[in-house]
């Protein structure tokens, strides 16, 4: 792995992430992902990497909105009860634009998909993350997903059941609780993305080129600190 891709945060995996992956049961037969590439709406964009975003999704909210279909069966209808899952590791640029679809990519090897499926429980999303984001980093699929998992496994989470039970919860309060669970993280180092109904969808964690938590730029997006959010409970 190139020196630039070595994560400088602690590599010890927290019990929550490891427990989720340990209990994960991968199907014997997996669907073959579709090849993806740039389009008119999502063009190829080769830019220098200025920072990174580590995005994790709150699976109960995703599954509550799922309209069915085979693509969500493993994540939402296999009895796994996923909590936070890994959306992806995204290289960002030095401004508002980010690199994407830097190189063509064939279908990922089956082993790469299987090794990563318990962190990102969607075969097609794994393919998408490599094509759109991984191809813009100086790495291979195996190393890209290994790095993504290390960063994901290093995360710790607040008591989501307690937060879900609160009658009122602000984005700032959630960000503060999330940051407090992670050494070296502050509330201004993450952004929250919510669904149209106000439920938490994703947490975007800002990282510098050395994969250390860093303050998010103003253009990163996400809801305002004072916004009221809700947490879809597990189970």
Secondary structure by P-SEA (a helix, b strand, c coil): ccccccccccccccaaaaaaaaabbbbcccccccbbbbcccccbbbbcccbbbbbbbaaaaaaaaccccccccccccccccccccccbbbbbccccbbbccccccccccaaaaaacccccccaaaaaaaaacccccccccaaaaaaaaaaaaaaccccaaaaaaacccccaaaaaaaaaaaccccccccbbbbbcccccccbbbbbbcccccccccccccccccccbbbbbbccc
